């Protein structure tokens, strides 16, 4: 049996699905829980042997990379860096999702857990995709907002133009 450091005291058997996530819960928490569930699923795959054992290293790699890159995005140095790290994370999540779908379809490992992980992976892909789209939209809107702000400040600080009045002297 494959036992990873820090998991010696965990009970055997199928991993439990965490309670439903509340709205507004941090995506990083969900990604972390997803990665932990994949690790437990991989423990069961390695015990099963055969093709499942071959899939374990790749599935572990992409699911852990997904959670890690989301965590790294938190400390991004710029908006572009944040978007880049989220895009890498999204690719890793899609890879995990695809591998889990294969496990589910080919009935490799516990099918109930594989099915739940496929569903969770699908939801995580949708969430991260939305985060990237919103961030790109916000970044694109920033220059326009700054330009409008500059124009407003310039208009407020500008002196009113001098007006020249023409006086006509009436002929008497």
Beta strands, then each sheet from edge to edge (+ up, - down):
end
